[in-house]
Amino acid sequence: MSKLQKAMFIAIGCLLLFGSVCASSVFAKEGQDRTEVLRNIDEYMKRGMKANHIESASLAIAQNEGVFYAKGYGTFEDGRTITGDTPFPIASLSKSFTALAVLQLADQGLIDLDATYASYFPELSPRDPRVLGITVRQLLNQTSGLNDKSNPDMTRSPQIQSLQEANRILNDVQLDQDPGKSYSYHNPNYALLANLVASVSGEHFSDYLKQHIFKPLGMNDTFSVGTTKQINGNDAIPSGHYFILGRSVSRPEQPLWFIDGPAGIVSTAEDMSRWMLAQYSGDLLSPALMQQYHAAGEVSPYGMGWMAGQDESGGRTISHSGIFWTYKSEETVYLDERMGIAVMFNSGLNAFVNYEAFVDGIAAIMRGEQAATPSLTGGSIETIMLALILATVAWGVYACYRIRRKKKRLSAGKLVRMTIVRLIPILILFSLSSLLTFIGGGRVVPWIGIWMTISSLILWLIVWSLMNIVHLIAWYYYAYVQHAKKVHLEVD
């Protein structure tokens, strides 16, 4: 071997060694960065759960071409550890799966999105002829003209027991709006779509999801149920909770609710990571239908099982939240960033807990930014509510004590005005259902749901009402005593 050849081999060897060292340094740095990111995510999740008194949660993160992170937090009631394979109800995140099933059949030419729903069910004989004009696309976009007032969902008693019964509802309903004119979020729209999938495919809806969506995507631990009763009876699912005065209370998901199609899927963090990954890298649909699947609707951002939007940087996003009374979920897929985040909780809808902040904070950490910590959390607000209740009791006791020391006579007009003011919290209590329906965009909520959503606020209103009633009784008694003294003096 010549000196030149030896020199070349030595030079090549040095280059390879240098490259190896550099590569090792890069991988070590990447490993360190990933470790730090995961540590920050874990700390953020645990801090947020503690601040909001959340018992258990499950986190799914997809990034680029793979599952970035899937982990559980907390424990079951019996002490079992929550893991990335622990199943959680995802509630209304199920709608994007139902929409995909419809679009798959449309891709095969079996469903026409702009055909009427009634064209697939000629036996329909609705009282309102406008029902015959509802299209499949309008059901997907939640613009069918159905809403909770015209067609009770959560407050229906008894609840429907099968998808086929959804069609019978259409025969009796009176639409609140003409189809296609306005957006109104209504779960039965997606029960009808699930029934359409079952009818056209010839398969049970849950079987269709398993064979054509779950299995192809490797979502082997995901399944679909028909009613909330099937959630309560599954020991593999962590028990649900609601909050009262900062305390997390375990209870079954009630009342019974039919959820096949709009909210019936139970999944894990591992599986949800694969689901979100498929939104930007999978071959779910033909390109044209995939574009429609992630697009906004004609009259609102709600498209086909997703809310289409943009993040602060202008990137496309698709998102949805899931609500049960004892479970909650949040999901956002950042299509242009090729990243998805989903969080499932074993605590339900609560007016004081900002569940969306978990997704926002984790997205910030994934981008290398500082995760914002909400100034007010469920725990801090519940503490304020407890203090407010105690202050109301103290005020009530003190106000009654002061009445005994009053020397000034009360006129009839002042008593009437005082009575009206003192009845305000009672009027608010009796108006809560209507107020929440107005705030919730027309959704009609059962009283048990109202209680679990704002239990601490209701307790304060009850205490305030009782104090006012006692106060009024004391004032009227004082006025009676004054009047009796006056009569007695006049007689004397």
C-alpha positions in Angstrom: 0.0 0.0 0.0 1.5 3.3 -1.1 1.9 6.2 1.3 -0.8 8.1 -0.6 -3.3 5.2 -0.1 -2.4 5.1 3.6 -2.9 8.8 4.0 -6.3 8.5 2.2 -7.4 5.7 4.5 -6.3 7.6 7.6 -8.1 10.7 6.4 -11.3 8.8 5.6 -11.1 7.1 9.0 -10.7 10.4 10.7 -13.7 11.8 8.8 -15.8 8.8 9.7 -14.8 9.0 13.4 -15.5 12.8 13.4 -18.9 12.2 11.8 -19.7 9.5 14.3 -18.8 11.7 17.2 -20.9 14.6 15.7 -23.8 12.3 15.1 -23.6 10.9 18.6 -23.6 14.5 19.9 -26.6 15.4 17.8 -28.6 12.3 18.9 -27.6 13.0 22.5 -28.8 16.5 22.2 -32.0 15.4 20.6 -32.5 12.8 23.3 -31.8 15.4 26.0 -34.3 17.8 24.3 -36.9 15.2 24.0 -36.4 14.2 27.7 -36.8 17.9 28.7 -39.9 18.3 26.6 -41.5 15.2 28.1 -40.6 16.3 31.6 -42.1 19.8 31.0 -45.3 18.1 29.6 -45.6 15.8 32.6 -45.0 18.7 35.0 -47.6 20.8 33.2 -50.2 18.0 33.2 -49.7 17.2 36.9 -49.7 20.9 37.9 -52.9 21.5 35.9 -54.6 18.4 37.2 -53.8 19.3 40.8 -54.9 22.9 40.4 -58.3 21.7 39.0 -58.7 18.7 41.3 -58.8 16.3 38.3 -58.2 12.7 39.4 -57.1 11.0 36.2 -56.3 11.9 32.6 -54.8 10.5 29.4 -52.6 12.4 27.0 -52.0 11.7 23.3 -49.5 13.5 21.1 -48.8 12.8 17.4 -46.0 14.6 15.6 -44.7 14.3 12.1 -44.8 10.6 11.1 -45.3 8.9 14.4 -46.7 8.8 17.9 -44.7 11.3 20.0 -46.2 10.6 23.4 -49.0 8.6 24.9 -49.3 8.6 28.7 -51.8 8.2 31.5 -51.9 10.2 34.7 -53.5 9.4 38.1 -55.1 6.1 39.3 -58.3 4.2 39.3 -60.5 4.2 42.4 -58.9 0.8 43.4 -55.3 2.1 42.9 -54.6 0.8 39.5 -52.3 3.1 37.5 -53.7 5.0 34.5 -51.6 4.3 31.4 -51.5 5.2 27.7 -53.5 2.1 27.1 -56.3 2.9 29.6 -59.6 3.4 27.8 -61.5 6.7 28.2 -64.8 7.8 26.8 -64.0 10.5 24.2 -67.7 11.7 24.0 -68.2 14.1 21.0 -64.8 13.5 19.5 -66.7 10.5 18.2 -68.4 12.7 15.6 -65.3 12.9 13.4 -65.2 9.1 13.2 -68.9 9.0 12.2 -68.2 11.6 9.6 -65.3 9.6 8.2 -67.5 6.5 7.9 -70.0 8.5 5.9 -67.3 9.9 3.6 -65.7 6.5 3.1 -69.1 5.3 1.7 -69.3 8.5 -0.4 -65.8 7.7 -1.7 -67.2 4.3 -2.9 -70.2 6.0 -4.5 -72.6 4.5 -2.1 -73.6 7.8 -0.5 -74.2 11.2 -2.2 -73.5 14.0 0.3 -75.9 16.3 -1.4 -78.7 13.7 -1.6 -81.5 13.9 0.9 -81.4 11.7 3.9 -85.0 10.6 3.2 -83.9 9.3 -0.2 -82.2 6.4 1.6 -85.2 5.8 3.8 -88.4 6.0 1.6 -90.5 4.7 4.5 -90.2 8.1 6.2 -93.5 10.0 6.5 -92.7 13.2 8.5 -95.3 15.5 9.8 -93.1 18.4 8.8 -92.5 18.2 5.0 -89.2 20.1 5.3 -87.7 17.0 6.9 -87.7 15.4 3.4 -85.3 18.1 2.2 -82.5 17.5 4.8 -79.4 16.4 3.0 -76.5 14.2 4.3 -74.2 17.2 4.1 -76.5 19.3 6.3 -76.5 16.6 8.9 -72.7 16.6 8.8 -72.6 20.4 9.1 -75.2 20.5 11.9 -77.5 22.6 9.7 -80.4 20.2 9.4 -82.9 22.5 11.1 -83.1 20.2 14.1 -82.2 21.4 17.6 -82.7 20.4 21.2 -85.9 22.4 21.6 -87.6 20.8 18.6 -86.1 17.4 19.2 -85.0 16.7 22.8 -81.7 14.9 23.1 -80.3 14.8 26.7 -83.7 15.5 28.2 -85.7 12.9 26.1 -87.4 10.4 28.4 -87.3 7.6 27.7 -84.2 7.7 25.5 -84.2 5.9 22.2 -82.7 2.4 22.3 -81.4 1.9 18.8 -80.3 3.8 15.7 -83.5 2.7 13.9 -85.6 4.7 16.4 -83.9 7.9 15.3 -85.9 7.7 12.0 -89.2 7.5 13.9 -88.3 10.7 15.7 -88.1 12.4 12.3 -91.7 11.5 11.6 -92.9 13.5 14.6 -90.5 16.4 14.7 -91.2 20.0 13.8 -88.0 21.7 12.5 -87.0 24.8 14.2 -85.3 26.2 11.0 -85.4 25.5 7.3 -82.6 23.0 6.5 -79.3 24.6 5.5 -80.1 28.0 6.9 -78.4 28.1 10.3 -76.0 26.1 12.5 -77.3 24.3 15.6 -75.2 21.7 17.3 -77.4 18.7 17.8 -76.3 15.2 18.7 -79.1 13.3 16.9 -77.8 14.6 13.6 -74.9 12.2 14.0 -77.2 9.4 15.3 -79.0 9.7 11.9 -75.7 9.6 10.1 -74.7 6.5 12.0 -78.0 4.9 11.0 -77.3 5.8 7.4 -73.8 4.1 7.6 -75.4 1.0 9.0 -78.2 0.9 6.4 -75.9 1.5 3.4 -73.1 -0.8 4.5 -75.3 -3.5 5.8 -73.2 -3.7 9.0 -73.9 -2.7 12.5 -72.4 0.7 13.1 -70.0 -0.4 15.8 -68.8 -3.2 13.5 -68.3 -0.9 10.6 -66.1 1.4 12.7 -64.1 -1.5 13.9 -63.5 -3.1 10.5 -63.1 0.0 8.3 -61.5 2.6 10.7 -60.2 1.2 13.9 -58.4 -1.9 12.5 -56.8 -0.2 9.4 -55.4 2.5 11.7 -54.2 0.1 14.3 -56.6 1.4 16.9 -57.0 -2.1 18.5 -58.1 -0.9 21.9 -60.9 1.4 20.6 -64.5 0.4 20.6 -68.0 2.0 20.3 -71.0 1.8 22.7 -74.6 2.6 22.2 -75.5 4.2 25.6 -73.8 5.7 28.6 -74.9 2.6 30.6 -72.2 0.6 28.8 -69.6 3.0 30.1 -70.7 2.6 33.7 -70.6 -1.1 33.5 -67.0 -1.4 32.2 -64.4 -1.9 34.9 -61.5 -1.1 32.4 -62.8 2.5 32.2 -61.8 4.9 35.1 -64.9 6.0 37.0 -66.1 9.5 36.2 -66.3 12.5 38.5 -67.8 15.9 39.0 -66.7 18.8 41.2 -68.4 20.4 44.2 -66.7 23.1 46.3 -63.3 22.0 45.0 -63.8 18.3 45.8 -63.9 15.7 43.1 -66.8 13.3 43.5 -67.0 9.9 41.9 -70.4 8.9 40.3 -71.8 6.9 37.4 -72.5 8.8 34.1 -76.2 9.7 34.4 -78.9 10.1 33.2 -79.0 7.3 30.6 -78.2 8.8 27.2 -78.2 7.3 23.8 -74.8 8.1 22.2 -74.3 5.7 19.2 -72.9 7.8 16.5 -72.5 11.2 18.1 -70.6 10.3 21.3 -70.2 6.6 21.8 -66.5 5.9 21.2 -64.1 4.8 24.0 -60.4 5.0 23.1 -56.9 5.2 24.5 -54.0 7.7 24.3 -52.0 5.3 22.0 -55.0 4.9 19.7 -55.9 8.5 19.6 -52.3 9.4 18.7 -52.7 7.1 15.6 -56.0 8.7 14.8 -54.6 12.2 14.8 -51.5 11.1 12.8 -53.9 9.8 10.1 -55.4 13.2 9.7 -52.3 14.6 8.0 -50.3 11.6 6.9 -52.8 8.8 6.5 -54.7 7.6 3.4 -58.2 7.9 4.8 -60.0 9.3 1.8 -59.5 10.5 -1.8 -57.8 14.0 -1.8 -61.0 15.8 -2.8 -63.1 14.3 0.0 -60.2 14.7 2.5 -60.2 18.4 1.8 -63.9 18.5 2.4 -63.5 16.5 5.6 -61.3 19.1 7.1 -63.1 22.2 5.8 -65.5 24.5 7.5 -69.2 24.3 6.7 -71.1 26.7 4.5 -72.7 28.7 7.4 -70.3 28.1 10.3 -66.8 26.8 11.2 -68.4 23.4 12.0 -67.7 21.1 9.0 -67.8 17.3 9.1 -67.3 16.3 12.7 -64.6 19.0 13.1 -64.4 22.7 13.9 -62.1 24.1 11.2 -60.0 27.0 12.2 -56.5 28.6 12.3 -53.9 28.9 15.1 -52.2 32.1 16.0 -49.6 31.7 13.2 -52.3 31.1 10.6 -51.9 27.4 10.3 -54.9 25.2 9.6 -56.4 23.4 12.6 -59.3 21.0 13.1 -60.6 20.5 16.6 -63.4 19.2 18.8 -64.3 18.9 22.4 -66.2 16.0 24.1 -68.6 16.5 26.9 -70.2 14.1 29.4 -71.3 15.0 32.9 -68.4 12.9 34.4 -65.9 12.8 31.5 -64.3 15.4 29.3 -62.0 15.4 26.2 -60.3 18.0 24.0 -58.6 17.4 20.7 -56.8 19.7 18.2 -54.9 18.7 15.1 -52.5 21.3 13.7 -52.5 20.2 10.1 -49.8 22.4 8.7 -47.5 21.7 11.7 -48.2 18.0 11.4 -49.0 17.7 15.1 -52.1 16.5 17.1 -52.9 16.7 20.8 -55.8 15.0 22.6 -56.5 14.9 26.3 -59.1 12.8 28.0 -60.2 13.4 31.6 -62.3 11.3 34.1 -64.0 14.6 35.2 -66.9 16.2 33.5 -68.1 19.5 32.2 -67.5 22.2 34.7 -68.0 26.0 34.4 -64.8 26.7 36.3 -62.3 24.3 34.6 -60.6 25.4 31.4 -59.9 22.1 29.8 -58.8 23.7 26.5 -55.8 25.2 28.4 -54.3 21.8 28.6 -54.1 21.5 24.9 -52.8 25.0 24.4 -50.1 24.6 27.1 -48.9 21.3 25.7 -48.8 22.8 22.1 -46.7 25.7 23.4 -44.2 23.2 25.1 -44.0 21.2 21.9 -43.0 24.4 20.0 -40.4 25.2 22.6 -42.4 28.0 24.1 -43.4 28.7 27.7 -46.7 27.2 28.6 -49.1 29.8 30.0 -50.5 29.0 33.4 -54.1 30.2 33.8 -54.4 32.8 36.5 -57.7 31.3 37.6 -58.2 27.5 37.9 -61.0 25.3 38.9 -59.5 24.9 42.4 -59.0 28.6 43.0 -62.5 29.5 41.8 -64.0 26.8 43.9 -62.2 28.3 46.9 -63.7 31.7 46.1 -67.1 30.1 45.9 -66.7 28.5 49.3 -65.6 31.8 50.7 -68.6 33.5 49.1 -71.0 30.9 50.6 -69.5 31.4 54.1 -69.6 35.2 53.7 -73.2 35.0 52.6 -74.1 33.0 55.7 -72.2 35.5 57.9 -74.0 38.4 56.2 -77.4 36.7 56.7 -76.8 36.2 60.4 -75.5 39.7 60.9 -78.3 41.3 58.9 -80.9 39.5 61.1 -79.1 40.6 64.2 -79.2 44.2 63.1 -82.9 44.1 62.5 -83.5 43.8 66.2 -81.6 47.0 66.7 -83.5 49.0 64.1 -85.4 52.0 65.4 -86.7 53.3 62.1 -90.2 52.3 61.0 -90.6 50.4 57.7 -93.1 51.7 55.2 -95.2 49.3 53.1 -93.4 50.5 49.9 -89.9 49.7 51.3 -91.1 46.2 52.4 -92.3 45.5 48.9 -89.1 46.8 47.3 -87.0 44.7 49.8 -89.1 41.6 49.0 -88.5 42.0 45.3 -84.7 42.4 45.7 -84.5 39.4 48.1 -86.3 37.2 45.6 -83.6 37.7 42.9 -81.5 34.6 43.7 -84.6 32.4 43.8 -85.6 33.7 40.4 -82.1 33.0 39.1 -82.3 29.4 40.5 -85.6 28.8 38.7 -84.3 30.4 35.5 -81.0 28.4 35.3 -82.2 25.9 32.7 -83.3 28.7 30.4 -80.2 30.8 31.0 -77.9 27.8 30.2 -79.9 27.0 27.1 -79.4 30.5 25.9 -75.7 30.6 26.8 -75.2 27.1 25.2 -76.6 28.1 21.9 -80.0 26.4 22.3 -78.8 23.1 23.9 -81.3 21.9 26.5 -79.6 20.5 29.6 -81.2 18.2 32.2 -81.2 19.4 35.8 -78.7 16.7 36.9 -76.3 18.1 34.2 -76.9 21.6 35.4 -76.1 20.6 39.0 -72.8 18.8 38.0 -71.7 21.7 35.8 -72.2 24.5 38.3 -72.8 22.7 41.6 -70.9 25.3 43.7 -72.7 28.2 42.1 -76.1 26.5 42.8 -75.1 25.9 46.4 -74.3 29.6 46.8 -77.6 30.6 45.2 -79.5 28.2 47.6 -77.7 29.6 50.6 -78.2 33.2 49.4 -81.9 32.4 48.8 -82.3 30.9 52.3 -80.6 33.9 54.0 -82.9 36.2 52.1 -86.0 34.3 53.1 -84.9 34.3 56.7 -84.1 38.0 56.4 -87.5 38.8 54.9 -89.3 36.8 57.6 -87.4 38.8 60.2 -88.3 42.1 58.6 -91.9 41.2 58.3 -91.9 40.1 61.9 -90.3 43.4 62.9 -92.9 45.3 60.9 -95.7 43.3 62.6 -94.2 44.1 66.0 -94.0 47.8 65.1 -97.6 47.8 64.0 -98.7 46.0 67.1 -96.9 48.6 69.3 -98.5 51.4 67.4 -102.0 49.9 67.8 -101.4 49.4 71.5 -100.3 53.0 71.9 -103.3 54.3 70.1 -105.6 52.1 72.2 -104.0 53.4 75.4 
